[in-house]
Amino acid sequence: MAAAQAPPAGASEPFVVEYYYKTRWGFADEFIRLFKKNHFPVLQREIALGHIQRVTAEAPRFHGTEEGRWDYRITIVWKNAAAPHEPFPEAELKRLFPDQDTFRREEQRRFEILAAHWDLPVVSVDLTRP
């Protein structure tokens, strides 16, 4: 269990975070549509700027219990532990989304339809090492 409690990633080590999104019933499709439209372009720009190394998305194939249910898991490999806390440049946001009123309204809607959201930094565990 000690490997799971390793210290945070260093300044040059990648830092992996799983972002879980649980939507209110019936809103999963709307959520991912808004995510792709308004948030994914920001993440792609973060990749271009070198802050993010990789973004992947998963959804469960089958449903589980309500308590443990989540609809989407977005995994981001940041360049280091500080990168997730660096602000995204306002000028870049305006360039990506010239209609800021629509962007803000749709981003607000994306979070209104969530039942829960949590972020989970994770580390790899090498099962071949004693």
N, CA and C atoms as a LAMMPS dump frame, in Angstrom:
ITEM: TIMESTEP
0
ITEM: NUMBER OF ATOMS
390
ITEM: BOX BOUNDS ff ff ff
-5.0000000000000000e+02 5.0000000000000000e+02
-5.0000000000000000e+02 5.0000000000000000e+02
-5.0000000000000000e+02 5.0000000000000000e+02
ITEM: ATOMS id mol type element x y z
1 1 1 N 0.815 -1.192 0
2 1 2 C 0 0 0
3 1 3 C 0.859 1.255 0
4 2 1 N 2.111 1.151 0.337
5 2 2 C 2.978 2.322 0.397
6 2 3 C 3.1 3.005 -0.958
7 3 1 N 3.08 2.248 -2.058
8 3 2 C 3.209 2.854 -3.383
9 3 3 C 2.055 3.801 -3.672
10 4 1 N 0.87 3.477 -3.19
11 4 2 C -0.291 4.331 -3.422
12 4 3 C -0.197 5.626 -2.629
13 5 1 N 0.673 5.674 -1.619
14 5 2 C 0.817 6.86 -0.791
15 5 3 C 2.115 7.597 -1.102
16 6 1 N 2.622 7.404 -2.308
17 6 2 C 3.869 8.054 -2.712
18 6 3 C 3.71 9.565 -2.674
19 7 1 N 4.808 10.29 -2.493
20 7 2 C 4.729 11.744 -2.47
21 7 3 C 4.257 12.295 -3.808
22 8 1 N 3.767 13.54 -3.82
23 8 2 C 3.299 14.134 -5.073
24 8 3 C 4.408 14.165 -6.118
25 9 1 N 3.995 14.192 -7.362
26 9 2 C 4.955 14.226 -8.464
27 9 3 C 5.851 15.45 -8.359
28 10 1 N 7.091 15.29 -8.798
29 10 2 C 8.047 16.392 -8.764
30 10 3 C 7.796 17.389 -9.876
31 11 1 N 8.644 18.384 -9.928
32 11 2 C 8.471 19.474 -10.881
33 11 3 C 8.519 19.014 -12.331
34 12 1 N 9.22 17.926 -12.601
35 12 2 C 9.338 17.49 -13.994
36 12 3 C 8.602 16.185 -14.279
37 13 1 N 7.965 15.613 -13.285
38 13 2 C 7.252 14.35 -13.481
39 13 3 C 5.814 14.598 -13.911
40 14 1 N 5.296 13.79 -14.836
41 14 2 C 3.883 13.916 -15.199
42 14 3 C 2.989 13.701 -13.975
43 15 1 N 1.855 14.366 -13.971
44 15 2 C 0.9 14.323 -12.862
45 15 3 C -0.448 13.933 -13.457
46 16 1 N -0.978 12.789 -13.037
47 16 2 C -2.193 12.239 -13.633
48 16 3 C -3.379 12.478 -12.702
49 17 1 N -4.458 13.014 -13.286
50 17 2 C -5.685 13.253 -12.528
51 17 3 C -6.85 12.662 -13.31
52 18 1 N -7.696 11.912 -12.596
53 18 2 C -8.943 11.413 -13.172
54 18 3 C -10.056 12.334 -12.691
55 19 1 N -10.819 12.875 -13.633
56 19 2 C -11.932 13.776 -13.329
57 19 3 C -13.22 13.004 -13.594
58 20 1 N -14.014 12.81 -12.551
59 20 2 C -15.253 12.041 -12.659
60 20 3 C -16.447 12.979 -12.717
61 21 1 N -17.382 12.655 -13.612
62 21 2 C -18.596 13.449 -13.777
63 21 3 C -19.804 12.524 -13.681
64 22 1 N -20.68 12.829 -12.762
65 22 2 C -21.935 12.096 -12.593
66 22 3 C -23.058 13.076 -12.912
67 23 1 N -23.777 12.819 -14.006
68 23 2 C -24.837 13.736 -14.412
69 23 3 C -26.154 13.364 -13.741
70 24 1 N -27.058 14.321 -13.722
71 24 2 C -28.42 13.994 -13.291
72 24 3 C -28.987 13.05 -14.346
73 25 1 N -29.904 12.183 -13.926
74 25 2 C -30.467 11.203 -14.841
75 25 3 C -31.03 11.885 -16.084
76 26 1 N -30.651 11.351 -17.242
77 26 2 C -31.161 11.84 -18.512
78 26 3 C -30.351 12.961 -19.145
79 27 1 N -29.269 13.402 -18.494
80 27 2 C -28.506 14.541 -19.002
81 27 3 C -27.093 14.185 -19.467
82 28 1 N -26.749 12.912 -19.51
83 28 2 C -25.381 12.516 -19.876
84 28 3 C -25.021 12.958 -21.295
85 29 1 N -25.935 12.807 -22.234
86 29 2 C -25.645 13.195 -23.619
87 29 3 C -25.444 14.7 -23.745
88 30 1 N -26.275 15.48 -23.064
89 30 2 C -26.12 16.936 -23.103
90 30 3 C -24.793 17.343 -22.471
91 31 1 N -24.446 16.699 -21.365
92 31 2 C -23.193 17.034 -20.696
93 31 3 C -21.998 16.821 -21.623
94 32 1 N -21.91 15.647 -22.248
95 32 2 C -20.725 15.365 -23.066
96 32 3 C -20.716 16.235 -24.321
97 33 1 N -21.893 16.589 -24.837
98 33 2 C -21.95 17.504 -25.977
99 33 3 C -21.365 18.862 -25.59
100 34 1 N -21.757 19.386 -24.421
101 34 2 C -21.229 20.672 -23.955
102 34 3 C -19.744 20.569 -23.61
103 35 1 N -19.332 19.442 -23.046
104 35 2 C -17.918 19.23 -22.727
105 35 3 C -17.082 19.289 -24.003
106 36 1 N -17.523 18.562 -25.027
107 36 2 C -16.788 18.538 -26.293
108 36 3 C -16.754 19.922 -26.947
109 37 1 N -17.844 20.654 -26.84
110 37 2 C -17.935 21.961 -27.491
111 37 3 C -17.117 23.028 -26.768
112 38 1 N -17.19 23.053 -25.432
113 38 2 C -16.63 24.178 -24.68
114 38 3 C -15.395 23.882 -23.841
115 39 1 N -15.22 22.657 -23.401
116 39 2 C -14.074 22.388 -22.535
117 39 3 C -12.95 21.651 -23.269
118 40 1 N -13.316 20.741 -24.145
119 40 2 C -12.283 19.994 -24.857
120 40 3 C -11.368 20.904 -25.681
121 41 1 N -11.884 21.944 -26.351
122 41 2 C -10.969 22.851 -27.058
123 41 3 C -9.954 23.523 -26.129
124 42 1 N -10.357 23.805 -24.902
125 42 2 C -9.427 24.38 -23.922
126 42 3 C -8.336 23.362 -23.604
127 43 1 N -8.736 22.112 -23.395
128 43 2 C -7.76 21.062 -23.1
129 43 3 C -6.816 20.85 -24.282
130 44 1 N -7.35 20.899 -25.494
131 44 2 C -6.5 20.755 -26.679
132 44 3 C -5.491 21.9 -26.765
133 45 1 N -5.925 23.098 -26.409
134 45 2 C -5.005 24.239 -26.42
135 45 3 C -3.943 24.07 -25.34
136 46 1 N -4.339 23.519 -24.179
137 46 2 C -3.376 23.245 -23.106
138 46 3 C -2.321 22.237 -23.585
139 47 1 N -2.733 21.282 -24.413
140 47 2 C -1.772 20.34 -25.004
141 47 3 C -0.812 21.103 -25.912
142 48 1 N -1.364 21.962 -26.767
143 48 2 C -0.526 22.735 -27.689
144 48 3 C 0.454 23.64 -26.944
145 49 1 N 0.036 24.158 -25.792
146 49 2 C 0.897 25.032 -24.99
147 49 3 C 1.915 24.249 -24.162
148 50 1 N 1.756 22.911 -24.115
149 50 2 C 2.7 22.078 -23.378
150 50 3 C 2.352 21.842 -21.926
151 51 1 N 1.169 22.265 -21.487
152 51 2 C 0.766 22.064 -20.089
153 51 3 C 0.211 20.662 -19.85
154 52 1 N -0.376 20.088 -20.884
155 52 2 C -0.976 18.752 -20.805
156 52 3 C -0.28 17.859 -21.821
157 53 1 N -0.044 16.609 -21.417
158 53 2 C 0.553 15.637 -22.334
159 53 3 C -0.502 14.814 -23.066
160 54 1 N -1.607 14.494 -22.363
161 54 2 C -2.61 13.606 -22.963
162 54 3 C -3.944 13.76 -22.24
163 55 1 N -5.036 13.621 -23.003
164 55 2 C -6.393 13.625 -22.451
165 55 3 C -7.118 12.414 -23.022
166 56 1 N -7.733 11.623 -22.152
167 56 2 C -8.554 10.499 -22.6
168 56 3 C -9.888 10.553 -21.867
169 57 1 N -10.893 9.932 -22.46
170 57 2 C -12.227 9.909 -21.853
171 57 3 C -12.782 8.494 -21.898
172 58 1 N -13.457 8.122 -20.837
173 58 2 C -14.117 6.82 -20.757
174 58 3 C -15.511 7.003 -20.175
175 59 1 N -16.375 6.063 -20.542
176 59 2 C -17.707 5.963 -19.957
177 59 3 C -17.924 4.496 -19.628
178 60 1 N -18.639 4.199 -18.555
179 60 2 C -18.875 2.79 -18.229
180 60 3 C -19.731 2.116 -19.307
181 61 1 N -19.4 0.884 -19.581
182 61 2 C -20.172 0.121 -20.565
183 61 3 C -21.545 -0.256 -20.002
184 62 1 N -21.575 -0.604 -18.735
185 62 2 C -22.817 -0.979 -18.062
186 62 3 C -23.01 -0.07 -16.861
187 63 1 N -24.197 -0.11 -16.274
188 63 2 C -24.45 0.741 -15.11
189 63 3 C -24.139 -0.009 -13.823
190 64 1 N -23.843 0.748 -12.793
191 64 2 C -23.586 0.178 -11.47
192 64 3 C -24.617 0.693 -10.491
193 65 1 N -24.27 0.653 -9.231
194 65 2 C -25.179 1.17 -8.213
195 65 3 C -25.219 2.69 -8.305
196 66 1 N -26.282 3.288 -7.84
197 66 2 C -26.399 4.744 -7.881
198 66 3 C -25.289 5.401 -7.068
199 67 1 N -24.971 4.827 -5.935
200 67 2 C -23.945 5.412 -5.072
201 67 3 C -22.583 5.481 -5.763
202 68 1 N -22.25 4.456 -6.521
203 68 2 C -20.949 4.431 -7.177
204 68 3 C -20.977 4.862 -8.633
205 69 1 N -22.125 5.331 -9.082
206 69 2 C -22.3 5.654 -10.498
207 69 3 C -21.522 6.901 -10.901
208 70 1 N -20.925 6.831 -12.078
209 70 2 C -20.362 8.006 -12.754
210 70 3 C -20.611 7.809 -14.239
211 71 1 N -20.713 8.9 -14.963
212 71 2 C -21.039 8.824 -16.386
213 71 3 C -19.825 8.998 -17.287
214 72 1 N -18.888 9.844 -16.863
215 72 2 C -17.685 10.08 -17.663
216 72 3 C -16.48 10.23 -16.755
217 73 1 N -15.371 9.647 -17.205
218 73 2 C -14.084 9.842 -16.532
219 73 3 C -13.129 10.423 -17.572
220 74 1 N -12.657 11.608 -17.29
221 74 2 C -11.684 12.266 -18.156
222 74 3 C -10.344 12.172 -17.441
223 75 1 N -9.376 11.538 -18.069
224 75 2 C -8.046 11.411 -17.478
225 75 3 C -7.112 12.372 -18.193
226 76 1 N -6.462 13.206 -17.394
227 76 2 C -5.524 14.181 -17.942
228 76 3 C -4.141 13.902 -17.375
229 77 1 N -3.176 13.78 -18.267
230 77 2 C -1.775 13.668 -17.869
231 77 3 C -1.175 15.065 -18.029
232 78 1 N -0.998 15.742 -16.889
233 78 2 C -0.423 17.085 -16.865
234 78 3 C 1.097 16.977 -16.924
235 79 1 N 1.767 18.026 -17.367
236 79 2 C 3.231 17.99 -17.47
237 79 3 C 3.886 17.851 -16.107
238 80 1 N 3.23 18.367 -15.048
239 80 2 C 3.739 18.255 -13.676
240 80 3 C 2.613 18.602 -12.704
241 81 1 N 2.89 18.521 -11.415
242 81 2 C 1.859 18.737 -10.4
243 81 3 C 1.389 20.182 -10.324
244 82 1 N 2.185 21.125 -10.789
245 82 2 C 1.791 22.536 -10.746
246 82 3 C 0.875 22.915 -11.911
247 83 1 N 0.983 22.22 -13.017
248 83 2 C 0.263 22.594 -14.241
249 83 3 C -1.253 22.715 -14.082
250 84 1 N -1.936 21.824 -13.328
251 84 2 C -3.391 21.974 -13.222
252 84 3 C -3.823 23.266 -12.529
253 85 1 N -2.917 23.885 -11.809
254 85 2 C -3.258 25.082 -11.037
255 85 3 C -2.887 26.374 -11.756
256 86 1 N -2.255 26.251 -12.917
257 86 2 C -1.893 27.437 -13.685
258 86 3 C -3.131 27.953 -14.415
259 87 1 N -3.43 29.25 -14.32
260 87 2 C -4.629 29.777 -14.984
261 87 3 C -4.504 29.717 -16.506
262 88 1 N -5.617 29.447 -17.142
263 88 2 C -5.655 29.45 -18.603
264 88 3 C -5.724 30.904 -19.049
265 89 1 N -4.881 31.318 -19.994
266 89 2 C -4.845 32.725 -20.407
267 89 3 C -6.202 33.222 -20.925
268 90 1 N -6.657 34.335 -20.38
269 90 2 C -7.943 34.927 -20.776
270 90 3 C -7.974 35.229 -22.275
271 91 1 N -6.863 35.694 -22.822
272 91 2 C -6.808 36.001 -24.259
273 91 3 C -7.045 34.744 -25.097
274 92 1 N -6.518 33.607 -24.638
275 92 2 C -6.733 32.339 -25.351
276 92 3 C -8.202 31.938 -25.294
277 93 1 N -8.819 32.129 -24.133
278 93 2 C -10.23 31.789 -23.972
279 93 3 C -11.09 32.625 -24.916
280 94 1 N -10.787 33.9 -25.025
281 94 2 C -11.547 34.781 -25.922
282 94 3 C -11.286 34.439 -27.386
283 95 1 N -10.091 33.996 -27.692
284 95 2 C -9.784 33.591 -29.063
285 95 3 C -10.544 32.316 -29.43
286 96 1 N -10.582 31.37 -28.493
287 96 2 C -11.297 30.114 -28.741
288 96 3 C -12.806 30.311 -28.804
289 97 1 N -13.305 31.226 -27.962
290 97 2 C -14.746 31.439 -27.836
291 97 3 C -15.062 32.93 -27.917
292 98 1 N -15.136 33.467 -29.129
293 98 2 C -15.399 34.907 -29.273
294 98 3 C -16.728 35.335 -28.647
295 99 1 N -17.734 34.458 -28.699
296 99 2 C -19.023 34.763 -28.069
297 99 3 C -18.951 34.314 -26.609
298 100 1 N -18.389 35.163 -25.781
299 100 2 C -18.167 34.825 -24.372
300 100 3 C -19.466 34.633 -23.601
301 101 1 N -20.525 35.342 -23.963
302 101 2 C -21.808 35.175 -23.27
303 101 3 C -22.337 33.758 -23.459
304 102 1 N -22.302 33.27 -24.691
305 102 2 C -22.757 31.901 -24.966
306 102 3 C -21.853 30.894 -24.272
307 103 1 N -20.559 31.111 -24.348
308 103 2 C -19.607 30.211 -23.698
309 103 3 C -19.895 30.108 -22.199
310 104 1 N -20.031 31.231 -21.53
311 104 2 C -20.285 31.218 -20.077
312 104 3 C -21.626 30.569 -19.74
313 105 1 N -22.642 30.868 -20.537
314 105 2 C -23.968 30.287 -20.297
315 105 3 C -23.922 28.762 -20.454
316 106 1 N -23.252 28.293 -21.502
317 106 2 C -23.186 26.85 -21.73
318 106 3 C -22.309 26.149 -20.699
319 107 1 N -21.242 26.802 -20.259
320 107 2 C -20.416 26.213 -19.203
321 107 3 C -21.193 26.145 -17.894
322 108 1 N -21.985 27.172 -17.61
323 108 2 C -22.824 27.13 -16.411
324 108 3 C -23.818 25.98 -16.514
325 109 1 N -24.42 25.808 -17.674
326 109 2 C -25.366 24.718 -17.889
327 109 3 C -24.678 23.367 -17.698
328 110 1 N -23.461 23.229 -18.207
329 110 2 C -22.73 21.957 -18.079
330 110 3 C -22.604 21.556 -16.617
331 111 1 N -22.385 22.514 -15.741
332 111 2 C -22.257 22.186 -14.325
333 111 3 C -23.607 22.086 -13.622
334 112 1 N -24.626 22.768 -14.125
335 112 2 C -25.966 22.661 -13.539
336 112 3 C -26.526 21.25 -13.66
337 113 1 N -26.175 20.549 -14.727
338 113 2 C -26.758 19.22 -14.951
339 113 3 C -25.947 18.105 -14.295
340 114 1 N -24.934 18.477 -13.532
341 114 2 C -24.166 17.475 -12.79
342 114 3 C -24.819 17.175 -11.45
343 115 1 N -24.8 15.906 -11.079
344 115 2 C -25.204 15.503 -9.734
345 115 3 C -23.983 15.486 -8.823
346 116 1 N -22.81 15.204 -9.395
347 116 2 C -21.562 15.171 -8.617
348 116 3 C -20.373 15.271 -9.567
349 117 1 N -19.273 15.736 -9.007
350 117 2 C -18.016 15.852 -9.757
351 117 3 C -16.886 15.732 -8.753
352 118 1 N -15.881 14.915 -9.07
353 118 2 C -14.727 14.816 -8.185
354 118 3 C -13.471 14.586 -9.002
355 119 1 N -12.352 15.039 -8.443
356 119 2 C -11.039 14.929 -9.073
357 119 3 C -10.196 13.981 -8.235
358 120 1 N -9.52 13.056 -8.885
359 120 2 C -8.745 12.055 -8.171
360 120 3 C -7.346 11.935 -8.769
361 121 1 N -6.334 12.573 -8.149
362 121 2 C -4.96 12.358 -8.609
363 121 3 C -4.58 10.895 -8.366
364 122 1 N -3.925 10.285 -9.343
365 122 2 C -3.563 8.87 -9.225
366 122 3 C -2.087 8.671 -9.541
367 123 1 N -1.548 7.582 -9.027
368 123 2 C -0.176 7.178 -9.318
369 123 3 C -0.207 5.752 -9.85
370 124 1 N 0.756 5.426 -10.673
371 124 2 C 0.887 4.057 -11.167
372 124 3 C 1.515 3.197 -10.082
373 125 1 N 1.076 1.963 -10.019
374 125 2 C 1.632 0.998 -9.078
375 125 3 C 2.291 -0.106 -9.9
376 126 1 N 3.574 -0.294 -9.718
377 126 2 C 4.325 -1.315 -10.444
378 126 3 C 4.151 -2.646 -9.72
379 127 1 N 3.369 -3.528 -10.301
380 127 2 C 3.086 -4.822 -9.678
381 127 3 C 4.24 -5.805 -9.816
382 128 1 N 5.239 -5.472 -10.6
383 128 2 C 6.375 -6.377 -10.775
384 128 3 C 7.473 -6.131 -9.751
385 129 1 N 7.385 -5.062 -9.007
386 129 2 C 8.416 -4.741 -8.004
387 129 3 C 7.98 -5.232 -6.634
388 130 1 N 8.931 -5.742 -5.858
389 130 2 C 8.594 -6.239 -4.512
390 130 3 C 8.134 -5.125 -3.592
